[in-house]
Amino acid sequence: MLVTRGLVSGYAGSRVLHEVDVEVPERGVLAVLGRNGVGKSTLVSTIMGLVRPMAGSVTVAGHEVAGSRPDRIARLGVGLVPQGRRVFAPLSVAEHLEIADRAGRKGDWTRERVVELLPRLGERMRHRGDQLSGGEQQMLAIARALLTNPRILLLDEPSDGLAPSVVHQVADVVREVCGAGMSVLIVEQNLRLALSVADRVVVMQKGSVRWDAPGAEFRRNRSRAEELLGI
C-alpha cells in the first residue's frame, strides 16, 4: 500500500533520513520504533509531503508521490493523525468533522460511523477544541483523518501524553480500521501499544532502518530489542 525506497530527507540542507526503505502492507500495520531524534516523525512528514525529500521514492498504491503537495497525497488516500493532535482551538467538534467530511474522499467512513466508533465525540459535539481533554483531542484527530476515507492512516505518536485507558482505545481503533480494510503506519514510543497492533516492525537509528521484521519475530528477540531501543 505504501513503499519508500532510498528516501533521503531533512531540513535546511541537513539530512535526517538516510536512504530509508519501508513497506506498509495492505490491510496491515507497520510500527516504526526508535529513540527520540532518530527521524521517525520526519519520515511521516516526508511521506505526507510536509517535508520535501532530497532523494528517493514514495509510492501510494503504486502512485509516485515523492515531492508532491500534501493535498494531492491526501487525495490519493493518505490520512494523517499528527503528533500533538493539532486540533483547531476555536472550532467545535462538529465543525472539525464537517470540514474533514467535505474535504475528504467519499467512502464508507461517514460522520455517523466515526461517532459510532468514537462515541465520546458524540457527547462533545458543541465543545471547542480547547475544551477537550487530551484523550478527546486525540480521538477527534483520528476521526478527522478517518473522514477523509484514507487507504492508509499515518499515526504519529498517538499515545503521547494519554492515560492508559485512552491508549487502549487507540489500539482498538487501529484494529478496527485494519479490519475494515485500511493500512496503518504507526510511529510510537509506547512499545506495548506498538507491539499489540503491529504486523511488522521497523526500528530506526540515526535516520536509517536498523531492523525490519515481522512483529512476532521482534517480540521473541528480546536481546535485539534491548540493543536497539535500550529497553
C-alpha positions as a Markdown table, in Angstrom:
| # | Residue | x | y | z |
|---|---|---|---|---|
| 1 | Met | 0.0 | 0.0 | 0.0 |
| 2 | Leu | 2.9 | 2.4 | 0.8 |
| 3 | Val | 6.5 | 1.9 | -0.1 |
| 4 | Thr | 9.6 | 4.2 | 0.3 |
| 5 | Arg | 12.8 | 3.4 | -1.4 |
| 6 | Gly | 16.1 | 5.2 | -0.8 |
| 7 | Leu | 14.3 | 8.0 | 0.9 |
| 8 | Val | 16.6 | 10.9 | 1.9 |
| 9 | Ser | 15.0 | 13.9 | 3.7 |
| 10 | Gly | 15.8 | 16.6 | 6.2 |
| 11 | Tyr | 15.6 | 20.3 | 7.0 |
| 12 | Ala | 17.6 | 23.3 | 5.7 |
| 13 | Gly | 20.1 | 21.2 | 3.9 |
| 14 | Ser | 20.7 | 18.9 | 6.9 |
| 15 | Arg | 19.9 | 15.2 | 6.3 |
| 16 | Val | 17.8 | 13.4 | 8.8 |
| 17 | Leu | 16.7 | 10.4 | 6.8 |
| 18 | His | 19.4 | 8.3 | 5.0 |
| 19 | Glu | 18.1 | 6.1 | 2.3 |
| 20 | Val | 15.1 | 4.7 | 4.2 |
| 21 | Asp | 13.2 | 1.7 | 2.8 |
| 22 | Val | 9.9 | 0.8 | 4.4 |
| 23 | Glu | 6.8 | -1.0 | 3.3 |
| 24 | Val | 3.3 | -0.8 | 4.7 |
| 25 | Pro | 1.3 | -4.0 | 3.9 |
| 26 | Glu | -2.2 | -3.8 | 2.5 |
| 27 | Arg | -4.7 | -4.1 | 5.4 |
| 28 | Gly | -1.8 | -4.4 | 7.8 |
| 29 | Val | 0.1 | -2.3 | 10.5 |
| 30 | Leu | 3.7 | -1.2 | 10.3 |
| 31 | Ala | 5.1 | 0.1 | 13.6 |
| 32 | Val | 8.1 | 2.4 | 13.3 |
| 33 | Leu | 10.1 | 2.4 | 16.6 |
| 34 | Gly | 13.2 | 4.2 | 17.8 |
| 35 | Arg | 14.5 | 6.6 | 20.4 |
| 36 | Asn | 13.8 | 10.3 | 20.2 |
| 37 | Gly | 15.5 | 12.2 | 17.4 |
| 38 | Val | 16.1 | 9.2 | 15.0 |
| 39 | Gly | 13.9 | 10.6 | 12.2 |
| 40 | Lys | 10.5 | 8.9 | 12.8 |
| 41 | Ser | 8.4 | 12.0 | 12.6 |
| 42 | Thr | 10.5 | 13.3 | 9.7 |
| 43 | Leu | 9.6 | 10.0 | 7.9 |
| 44 | Val | 5.9 | 10.7 | 8.4 |
| 45 | Ser | 6.2 | 14.3 | 7.4 |
| 46 | Thr | 8.1 | 13.4 | 4.2 |
| 47 | Ile | 5.5 | 10.7 | 3.2 |
| 48 | Met | 2.7 | 13.3 | 3.8 |
| 49 | Gly | 4.5 | 15.9 | 1.7 |
| 50 | Leu | 5.0 | 18.3 | 4.6 |
| 51 | Val | 8.8 | 17.9 | 4.1 |
| 52 | Arg | 10.2 | 17.7 | 0.6 |
| 53 | Pro | 12.5 | 14.7 | 0.1 |
| 54 | Met | 16.1 | 15.2 | -1.2 |
| 55 | Ala | 16.1 | 11.9 | -3.0 |
| 56 | Gly | 14.3 | 8.6 | -3.2 |
| 57 | Ser | 10.8 | 7.3 | -3.9 |
| 58 | Val | 7.4 | 7.3 | -2.1 |
| 59 | Thr | 4.6 | 5.3 | -3.7 |
| 60 | Val | 1.0 | 5.0 | -2.5 |
| 61 | Ala | -0.9 | 2.2 | -4.1 |
| 62 | Gly | 1.6 | 2.3 | -7.0 |
| 63 | His | 1.4 | 6.1 | -7.5 |
| 64 | Glu | 4.7 | 8.1 | -7.1 |
| 65 | Val | 4.1 | 10.9 | -4.6 |
| 66 | Ala | 7.6 | 12.0 | -3.6 |
| 67 | Gly | 7.8 | 15.8 | -3.6 |
| 68 | Ser | 4.0 | 16.2 | -4.2 |
| 69 | Arg | 1.9 | 18.7 | -2.4 |
| 70 | Pro | 0.1 | 17.4 | 0.8 |
| 71 | Asp | -3.3 | 17.9 | -0.7 |
| 72 | Arg | -2.5 | 15.6 | -3.7 |
| 73 | Ile | -1.1 | 13.0 | -1.4 |
| 74 | Ala | -4.3 | 13.2 | 0.8 |
| 75 | Arg | -6.5 | 12.8 | -2.3 |
| 76 | Leu | -4.6 | 9.6 | -3.2 |
| 77 | Gly | -5.8 | 8.2 | 0.2 |
| 78 | Val | -3.2 | 9.1 | 2.9 |
| 79 | Gly | -4.7 | 10.3 | 6.2 |
| 80 | Leu | -2.5 | 11.9 | 8.9 |
| 81 | Val | -3.0 | 12.0 | 12.7 |
| 82 | Pro | -0.2 | 14.4 | 13.6 |
| 83 | Gln | 1.9 | 14.3 | 16.7 |
| 84 | Gly | 0.3 | 16.6 | 19.3 |
| 85 | Arg | -3.2 | 16.3 | 17.8 |
| 86 | Arg | -3.2 | 19.8 | 16.4 |
| 87 | Val | -6.9 | 20.4 | 16.6 |
| 88 | Phe | -8.2 | 23.9 | 16.0 |
| 89 | Ala | -8.9 | 25.5 | 19.4 |
| 90 | Pro | -11.9 | 27.8 | 18.4 |
| 91 | Leu | -13.7 | 25.2 | 16.3 |
| 92 | Ser | -16.3 | 22.8 | 17.8 |
| 93 | Val | -16.1 | 19.0 | 17.4 |
| 94 | Ala | -18.9 | 19.2 | 14.9 |
| 95 | Glu | -17.1 | 21.9 | 12.8 |
| 96 | His | -13.9 | 19.8 | 12.7 |
| 97 | Leu | -15.9 | 16.8 | 11.4 |
| 98 | Glu | -17.8 | 18.8 | 8.9 |
| 99 | Ile | -14.7 | 20.3 | 7.4 |
| 100 | Ala | -13.0 | 16.9 | 7.1 |
| 101 | Asp | -16.1 | 15.3 | 5.7 |
| 102 | Arg | -16.4 | 18.0 | 3.0 |
| 103 | Ala | -12.7 | 18.0 | 2.1 |
| 104 | Gly | -12.1 | 14.3 | 2.0 |
| 105 | Arg | -12.6 | 11.4 | -0.4 |
| 106 | Lys | -16.0 | 9.8 | -0.4 |
| 107 | Gly | -16.3 | 6.4 | 1.1 |
| 108 | Asp | -17.6 | 4.3 | 3.9 |
| 109 | Trp | -16.3 | 6.4 | 6.7 |
| 110 | Thr | -19.1 | 8.9 | 7.5 |
| 111 | Arg | -19.7 | 11.1 | 10.5 |
| 112 | Glu | -22.2 | 8.6 | 11.8 |
| 113 | Arg | -19.8 | 5.8 | 11.5 |
| 114 | Val | -17.0 | 7.8 | 13.1 |
| 115 | Val | -19.2 | 8.7 | 16.1 |
| 116 | Glu | -20.2 | 5.1 | 16.5 |
| 117 | Leu | -16.5 | 4.1 | 16.7 |
| 118 | Leu | -15.7 | 7.0 | 19.0 |
| 119 | Pro | -18.9 | 7.7 | 21.0 |
| 120 | Arg | -17.3 | 10.2 | 23.3 |
| 121 | Leu | -17.2 | 12.7 | 20.4 |
| 122 | Gly | -20.9 | 12.4 | 20.0 |
| 123 | Glu | -21.3 | 13.7 | 23.5 |
| 124 | Arg | -18.9 | 16.6 | 22.9 |
| 125 | Met | -20.2 | 17.9 | 19.5 |
| 126 | Arg | -20.7 | 21.5 | 20.7 |
| 127 | His | -17.4 | 21.8 | 22.6 |
| 128 | Arg | -14.5 | 23.7 | 21.2 |
| 129 | Gly | -11.2 | 22.1 | 20.5 |
| 130 | Asp | -9.6 | 23.8 | 23.6 |
| 131 | Gln | -12.4 | 22.5 | 25.8 |
| 132 | Leu | -11.5 | 18.8 | 25.2 |
| 133 | Ser | -9.2 | 16.6 | 27.2 |
| 134 | Gly | -6.0 | 15.3 | 25.7 |
| 135 | Gly | -7.7 | 11.9 | 25.0 |
| 136 | Glu | -10.7 | 13.6 | 23.4 |
| 137 | Gln | -8.5 | 15.7 | 21.2 |
| 138 | Gln | -6.7 | 12.5 | 20.1 |
| 139 | Met | -10.0 | 10.9 | 19.2 |
| 140 | Leu | -11.0 | 14.0 | 17.3 |
| 141 | Ala | -7.7 | 14.0 | 15.4 |
| 142 | Ile | -8.3 | 10.3 | 14.5 |
| 143 | Ala | -11.9 | 11.0 | 13.5 |
| 144 | Arg | -10.9 | 13.9 | 11.3 |
| 145 | Ala | -8.4 | 11.7 | 9.5 |
| 146 | Leu | -10.9 | 8.8 | 9.0 |
| 147 | Leu | -13.5 | 11.1 | 7.5 |
| 148 | Thr | -11.1 | 11.7 | 4.6 |
| 149 | Asn | -11.6 | 8.0 | 3.8 |
| 150 | Pro | -7.9 | 7.2 | 3.5 |
| 151 | Arg | -6.4 | 4.0 | 2.2 |
| 152 | Ile | -3.6 | 4.3 | 4.7 |
| 153 | Leu | -3.6 | 6.1 | 8.1 |
| 154 | Leu | -0.4 | 7.7 | 9.4 |
| 155 | Leu | -0.4 | 7.9 | 13.2 |
| 156 | Asp | 2.5 | 10.0 | 14.7 |
| 157 | Glu | 3.0 | 9.3 | 18.4 |
| 158 | Pro | -0.8 | 8.8 | 19.1 |
| 159 | Ser | -0.3 | 7.7 | 22.7 |
| 160 | Asp | 1.8 | 10.8 | 23.7 |
| 161 | Gly | 0.5 | 12.2 | 27.0 |
| 162 | Leu | -2.5 | 10.0 | 27.2 |
| 163 | Ala | -3.9 | 7.9 | 30.1 |
| 164 | Pro | -3.6 | 4.1 | 29.8 |
| 165 | Ser | -7.3 | 3.7 | 29.2 |
| 166 | Val | -7.1 | 6.0 | 26.2 |
| 167 | Val | -4.1 | 4.2 | 24.9 |
| 168 | His | -6.1 | 1.0 | 24.9 |
| 169 | Gln | -8.8 | 2.8 | 22.9 |
| 170 | Val | -6.2 | 3.9 | 20.3 |
| 171 | Ala | -5.2 | 0.3 | 19.9 |
| 172 | Asp | -8.8 | -0.8 | 19.5 |
| 173 | Val | -9.3 | 1.9 | 16.8 |
| 174 | Val | -6.2 | 0.7 | 14.9 |
| 175 | Arg | -7.5 | -2.9 | 14.9 |
| 176 | Glu | -11.0 | -1.7 | 13.8 |
| 177 | Val | -9.8 | 0.3 | 10.9 |
| 178 | Cys | -7.5 | -2.5 | 9.7 |
| 179 | Gly | -10.4 | -4.9 | 10.0 |
| 180 | Ala | -12.3 | -2.6 | 7.7 |
| 181 | Gly | -9.5 | -2.8 | 5.1 |
| 182 | Met | -7.2 | 0.1 | 5.9 |
| 183 | Ser | -3.4 | 0.1 | 6.2 |
| 184 | Val | -1.7 | 1.8 | 9.1 |
| 185 | Leu | 1.7 | 3.2 | 9.8 |
| 186 | Ile | 2.2 | 4.0 | 13.5 |
| 187 | Val | 5.2 | 5.8 | 14.9 |
| 188 | Glu | 5.4 | 5.1 | 18.7 |
| 189 | Gln | 7.4 | 5.4 | 21.8 |
| 190 | Asn | 4.9 | 3.2 | 23.7 |
| 191 | Leu | 6.3 | -0.2 | 22.9 |
| 192 | Arg | 3.3 | -2.0 | 24.5 |
| 193 | Leu | 0.9 | -0.2 | 22.2 |
| 194 | Ala | 3.0 | -0.7 | 19.1 |
| 195 | Leu | 3.6 | -4.4 | 19.5 |
| 196 | Ser | -0.1 | -5.0 | 20.4 |
| 197 | Val | -1.1 | -3.9 | 16.9 |
| 198 | Ala | 1.9 | -4.4 | 14.6 |
| 199 | Asp | 2.1 | -6.9 | 11.8 |
| 200 | Arg | 5.6 | -5.7 | 11.1 |
| 201 | Val | 8.2 | -3.7 | 13.0 |
| 202 | Val | 10.8 | -1.2 | 11.8 |
| 203 | Val | 13.4 | 0.2 | 14.2 |
| 204 | Met | 15.3 | 3.3 | 13.2 |
| 205 | Gln | 18.6 | 4.6 | 14.4 |
| 206 | Lys | 20.3 | 7.8 | 13.3 |
| 207 | Gly | 17.9 | 8.2 | 10.3 |
| 208 | Ser | 18.4 | 4.7 | 9.0 |
| 209 | Val | 16.4 | 1.4 | 9.3 |
| 210 | Arg | 18.3 | -1.0 | 11.5 |
| 211 | Trp | 15.7 | -3.7 | 12.0 |
| 212 | Asp | 12.8 | -4.8 | 9.8 |
| 213 | Ala | 11.0 | -7.9 | 10.7 |
| 214 | Pro | 7.5 | -9.4 | 11.5 |
| 215 | Gly | 6.1 | -8.2 | 14.8 |
| 216 | Ala | 6.2 | -11.8 | 16.2 |
| 217 | Glu | 9.9 | -12.1 | 15.5 |
| 218 | Phe | 10.6 | -8.8 | 17.2 |
| 219 | Arg | 8.6 | -9.8 | 20.3 |
| 220 | Arg | 10.6 | -13.0 | 20.5 |
| 221 | Asn | 14.1 | -11.4 | 20.1 |
| 222 | Arg | 14.3 | -9.5 | 23.4 |
| 223 | Ser | 18.1 | -9.1 | 23.3 |
| 224 | Arg | 17.8 | -7.3 | 19.9 |
| 225 | Ala | 15.1 | -5.0 | 21.3 |
| 226 | Glu | 17.3 | -4.1 | 24.2 |
| 227 | Glu | 20.2 | -3.4 | 21.9 |
| 228 | Leu | 18.2 | -1.2 | 19.5 |
| 229 | Leu | 15.9 | 0.6 | 21.9 |
| 230 | Gly | 17.7 | 0.4 | 25.2 |
| 231 | Ile | 14.8 | -1.4 | 27.0 |
